[in-house]
Amino acid sequence: MTSSGVTEAGPEDSGGLRLSTARGKWVLTATVLGSSMAQLDATVVGIAQPAIGKEFHAQIAGLQWVSAGYLLTVAGLILLAGALCDRYGRRKIFVIGVTWFAIASLICATAPNIGLLIAARGLQGIGGALLTPGSLAILEASFVPGERGRVIGAWSGLGGVATALGPFVGGFLITAVSWRLIFLINVPIAAAVIYISMRHVPETRDPNATGDIDFAGSALTVLALVGISYGLIQGSSGQWTSAPVIGALLIGIVSLVAFIVVELRVRAPIVPLDIFKSRQFSATNGVTLLIYGMLGGMFFLLPIELQQVSHYGPTAAGASLLPITFMLFALSSRSGALSARIGPRLQMSAGPLVVAAGLALFARINAGGNYLLEVLPAVLVFGFGLAITVAPLTATAMSSAPAERSGLASAVNNTVARTGSLLAVALLPAVAGITGDSYLHPAVFETGFQHAAFIASVICAGGGLLAAATIRNGQRPGAQRRSVEEPFHCAVDGPPLRTGTETGAD
């Protein structure tokens, strides 16, 4: 069974692979390297922002677009990519995505100006969207059912190590050589993934995936995100009344309305809107939008604060955030197990409040930059709040939809998380008073960052209150318990979070 409940054509007549075989290990290697490449890029670019800004003499809007360009194409296309994987083959789409990502990374690494870098980041997002769903889908479709928990657990752990080390390694590369190396290093990794995939990864597809693919819905999604993002970023620079900003916002809003109309009328919509009839599902995605939006906005600003205000080097800035990842690894499994026993409402209500406290503590970071007194307390409280929140939130997003739609529910939640990050990156800096080249002036940026931290804290706390008011405990009617081979998925750029019941993955 796939995550969407559709019976698979096995990768081999024998019924599937086992991790103990050489081919099974090669398949796992290809998917870990491919997904880690995209995950690393999402985290490392934040550390590189000050260096990129200085080289290109960029305004804050330019740096916003370096992040937003990637997010909007990933968010707009990841649902379509999942459908393409099922229709045309998981390995084929995965390899296309890896190839596309590598070519775009090479353009990023050689970009002579900020404009071309932003365009290349948008292209990179297309590759990321294509390879992201394919990575996990290959494992689910290629291995025998009894091995999937163990395999996905290994994929999660190995990918997590890469994600944890990414900011530190990226910071070292930026310090030792150049920010360009964080993109250039993707090329040999991608070459290895393509070689292994073509030689060892079996092709699988969903034999029941027939009919038209909703390209119109996907195109309208991207157009809506581009219009709204452009309008917010450019308007935040004080150009709210300019014709390009007003026109972009109108295009974005009209595209969003057209998307809803199209999804209601087409035979096979990319997002069947009736899935939102579930109050639990809609509420969970509302909480996701608020929380992950603020996480995306703050992780856009925090590396700049650490480097420009507190005078951390790129390596130290990346290393300072490692406790967040370690806390997620140590506590998320237990958090998921607790949620399975008592229901998600308590953790989804209290967790965002702890995250909000951590965000407020980030406002204490100043020019002194004392790690033990200023940075570490905020990192620990923030990481603890995420560990409380993430597993029950993503599990509830999937369990609040019918079992046969769990794959769709996961993809929608993933898209909502990225869209929240995109909108926050576009809007939070301006709301906090960070515009123009203010990031080059430490005293000015410090004040704006403090405002942003408090704004993000209030909105995250609002997410907790929303969860308390809307989330209910209890399993959906007629639902089956999640099997050991189905892990909780994190809506952010990272590996799936393992539940406490995944004994097969240990």
N, C-alpha and C positions, 0 to 999 in steps of 0.2 A: 504493500500500500504506500502511496505517496502521502505527503502531508495534507493533500487535498482529498484524500480518500479514494483515489482512482487506482484501480489495479494496474500494475506495471507489466510491461513486457520485460522480462529479465534480461540482464546484460549478456548472459550466456545460456545455452540450453541446459546447463547443469543447475540453473536456478539461482546463481549469484556467487559473489566472491566471499572469501574469508580473509580476515586480517592476518592470519598466520601464514598466508601464501605470499610469495614474492610480488605477484601482481597486485594483491590487495594492498601491500605496503606502498607500492608505487602510486596507486590511485589516491591513497591518503596523502602521500607527499605532494602530488600535483594540486590537490584541492586546498591543502594547508598553505602552500606557497602562493597560490593564486589569490585566495581570500585575504591572506596576510598582507599581500602587496597593496591591496585597496585599503585595508584597515590602517596600515602604517601611513599611507599618504594622507589620510583624513586627519591623523593626529600630529604628524610631523610638520605639516605646512604651517600650523599655528605658531610653532617655535621659530619658523623661518621668516615670519612677517616683518619684524623690524629690519632684518638684513635686506629683504626684498624692497621694503619701502625706502631705505637709505640709498640703495643702488639706483633705483629708478626715480628718486625724488617724488614719490607718490603721495597723494593725499589719502586720508583715511578711506575715502570712497573707493579708491583703487584697491586697497587691501581688502575692503569688504567684498569687492567683486572677485578677488582671487579665491576667497572661500565660497561666496554665493554662486559663482559660475559652476563650480563642481556640484554643489548641493542641489541646484535647481534641475540639472539634467539627471542626476541620480534619482531625485524624488519624482520627477516627471515620467521616468521611463522604466522604473524597476518593476512595476506591475506588468507592463508590456513585455519586458524581458522574461518574466516567469512564464507567460503564455507562449513566447517563442521557444523557450526551452522544451516545454511539453510537446509542442507541435513539430519542431524541426530537429530536435535532438539536443540533449543536455551537453554532451561533449562538444558538439559543433558550436553552439552559442557560447559556451564557456571559453573555447579557444579563440573565437572571434573577439570576445570581450577582452581577453588577456592581450591579444595582438593589438587591438585598438588602444588599450590602456598604455601599452609600451610605446607605441608611436606617438601618442599624445604626450607621454612623459618625456620623450626625446625632444619634442617641440618646446615643452616647458623648460627643459634644461638649457636650451639654446636661445630662448626668447630674448630678443634685443631690447624690448620695451614692455611696459606693463600691459599695454593693449593686447599684444600677442600672447602674453602669459595668461591673461584672463580668458581669451578665446581657447587656448590650449587646455586650460582647466575645465572649460565646458566640454571639450572633446573627451577629456579624461573621465568626466562624469558619465558619459555615454558608455565608455568601456567598463567603468565600475558597475553601472546598472546591469550590463550584460553578464558580467562574470559573477556577481554577488549571488543571485538565486541559483545559478548553475552549480556553484561549489557544493552546497549542501544537498541539492537535488541529485547530483551524481552519486553521493554516498548513499542516500536513501534508496536510490534505484539500483545500485550496483551490488550491494552486499546483501547476503541472506538476512532475513528478519532478525534472527537471533543474534547477529553480529552488530546490528545497527547501533544499539546503545553504546557498546564498547567503542565502535569506530567514531561515532559522533562525539563521544566523550574525549577521545584522543584528539580529534580535530579541534574541539573546543579548547583543550588544555594547551596544545602546541600553538594554536593561533593566539591564545591568550598571552603566552610567553612573548611572542613577536610583538603583540600590541603593547605589552608592558614595557618592553625594552625600546620600542620605537622612538619615543620622544628623547630618551637618553642618547641612543645611537645617532638619531638625526641631529641633535644638538652638537654632538661631537664632530659629525661631518661638516656641519655649518662652521664650527669654530676652526677646524683643522684645514678645511679646503674652501668650500663655498656652499651657499644654499642650493646651487644648481645640482650638486651631487645627490641630494635627496630625491631628485627626479631621475637623474641619470642611472642610479643604481637599480631602478626598476627594469631596465632593458635586459641585462643578463639574467635576472630572476625570471622575467617573462619568457626568455628564450628557453630556459630550463623547463618551465611549466609546459610550454607548447610541445617540446620534444617528448617529455614524459607522457603528456596527454595523448599525443598521436600514436605513441608506441604501446602504451599500457592501459589507458582508460577506455572501457567499453562504451559503445554508444547506446543510449536508451532514450525512449520517447514514450509519450502516452498514446496508445493506439486509439483511445476514445476522443482525443482532441481533434475535432473536426469542425467544419463551418468557418465562418469569417472571423478574423481577428479584428478587434476594435481599434484600428489605427486612428480613426477620427477622434475617439475619446482620449487616446494618448497624446495626440497632437494638440488638442485643446488644453490638456493638463499642462503641457510644457509652455504653451502660449500664455496661459493664465499666470503661471509662476514667473515667467520672464517679464510680463507686463507689470505685475504687482511689485516684483522685486526691483525692477528698474525705477519705477515711480517712487518707491519708498527710499531707495538709496540716493537717487539724484535729488528728490524733494528734500531729503534730510540735509542737503547742503545749502538750503535756503532758497530752493527754486520751485517751491510748491505751486506757484501760479504760472510757471512757464508752460508753453504749449507741449513740449516733449513729455514733461512729467504728467500733465493732465491727460494727454493722449495715451501714454503708456498705462496709466491707471484705468482708464476707460476700456482699453483693449483687454487688460487683465480681467476686469469685472465682467465684461461682455463674454469673454472666453469661458469664464467660470460658469456663467448662466447657460451658455451654449453646451458646455460639458454636461450639465445636469439634464438638459433637454435630450441630448444624444443618448445618454446612459439610460434614460427612461424609455427610449424608443427602439434602440438596436436589439437584435436578437441575442447577441452574446456580449454584453457590456463588459468593459475592462474592470469596472467596479459596479456590481449589482447593488443599486442604492437601497434595496429592501433589507440589506444586511444591517442598516442603521435603524431599523424598526426596533431592534433590541435596545432598550434603555441602558442596560449594562454595557453593551458594546459601545454605544455612542458616548456614554459618560467616561469610559476608560480611555477612549481616544481623545476626549476633551482634556482629561488629566495629562495624557501623553503630550499633547500639543503644548500645554503650558509648561510642564516640567522640562521636557527635552528642548523646547524653545529657549528657555532661560539657560540651560546647560550649554547649548550651542553659542548663544550670545556671550556668555561669560568666558567660555574657553576660546573665543575669538579675542577677547580683551585681556585675559589674564597673562598670557605670555608676553604681551607688550608691556603690561604693568611691571612684571618681574624684571624684564630686561631694560626698559627705558627709565623706569622710576627707581627700582631697587638695585639696578646695576648688576643683575645676574648675567653670567654668560649664557649662551644658548644651551650648553651642556648642563649647567646647573639648573636652568629653568626647566628643562625636560626632566631631569632627575628629581626635582622637588615635588613633582606630581605623582611619582611612582606609588606612594602609599595608597592612593585611591584605587589603583588597579589591584594591588595586593589585598586590600580589604574586600573588594568585590569577589576575588577568588576565594578568600577564606570564609566569607559569610553568606554569599548568595545562595549556595546550596542549602544551608540551614534555614535561610529566610524562605526559600521556596517550600521546604518541608513543613515549616510552621504554618505558612499560608494554606497549604493543603489540609492541615488539621483544623485550623480555627476559622478559615475563610479569609478573603483578601482585604476586607474593609478596614480593619484596624491598621494594618501595615500601610495600605495605600493612603490612609488618612494621616497617620503619624509620621511616616517616612518623609513625605514632602516638607513637613514642618521642620524635621531635623536637617534636611537639605537646605531649607531656607535659613536656618541658623548658621550653617556652614557658609553660605553665600554672604550673610551679613558679616561674618568674621573676616572674610576676604577684604572688606572695606578697611580693616586695620593695617593692611600692608602699606608701608610708606617708603620714603627714601632710605631709611635705615635698613629695611629688608631683612631683619633678624629672622632666620628660618625657624628656630625653636620657639620663639615667642609670638611671631606674627603669622608665618606661613603654615607651619605644621599643625597648629590647633585648627585652623580653618580646613585644611586638607583632611584631617582625621574626622572631624564632625561631618563634613561634606560627604566623604567616602562612606561613613557609617550610614548616613541617610540614604545614599544610593543603594547600599546593600539591603537595607530594609525595604526599599520601594520597588526596585527593578523586576525582581523575579515575580512577585504577585501581580504587578501591573501587566507585564507581558503575558503571563499565564491567563489572567482574566480577559485580556483582549482576545485570546484564542478560544477560551472555554465559553465565552458569552455568545459565540456564534454557533450555529449547528455544526455537528461533528464533521460533516462532509465539506464544510467550508472553512475548516481550520487553517488551511494553507492560504486562502484568500484573506482571512482575518489577520494572519501574521503579516502578510504583505501590505495590507492597508495600514496596520499599526506602524510598520516600518516606514511607510511613506509619510504618514502623519508626523512621525518623529523628525524626519529629515525636513519636512516642510516647516515645522515649528522652528528648527534651527535656522533655516533659510530666512524666515521672516524676522527672527530675533537679530541675526547678523545684520539684516538690512535696517532695522529700526532702533534697536537698543542704543547704539553709540550716539545717535542724534538726540534721542530722548534724554540721554544722560549728559548732553552738552559736548560730546566729542565729535568735532567736525574739522574739515580742512586738514592742516598739518599739525593739529594740536598734539598728536602722539609724539611729535619730535620735541615737545616742550614738557619736560617731566612734571613741573608743578601744575600745569593746566591739565595734563592727562590724569594725574593723580586725583584731582578733584572730580573729574568726569567718571573715573573708574569707581570711586567711592559711591557716587550717585547710581551708577549702573549696578553695583553690587546690592545696594538697598532696594532698587527697583526689582531686580531679579528675585531677591529674597521675598518681597511682598507677593509677587506673582506666583512663585513656587508655593508659598503658604496658601494662596488662593486655590492652587491645585489640590492641596490637602483638604481644604474645606469643601471643595467640589466633590471629592471622593467621599467624604463623610456624609454628604447630603444625598448622594446618588448611588453609590456602590452598595450592593447587598451581598451577604454571604449565601452560600448554597449553590449546588450544582445545577446546571441547566437540566430541564426535564428530559429524561431518556438518554442523557449523555453517558458515555462510558468513561471510566477512569483512563487517564493518559497512560499509554503503555511505556515500558521502560526505554524503548528506543526513541521516544519523542521528548527532546529536551525543551526547556523554556528558551525562547528566543529573545534576545535583547534588541530593542528597537534602535539602539545606537550602532555606530560602526564598530562592531566587535563580534566575537564568537558567541554562540548560544550559551545561555547560562544553564548549568546543570541543576537538576532538582535533587532533593535528598533521596528520591526513590530510585535513582539511576545506578543501582548496584552493578548493573552489567557494564557500566563504563569505568568502573574502578580498576 
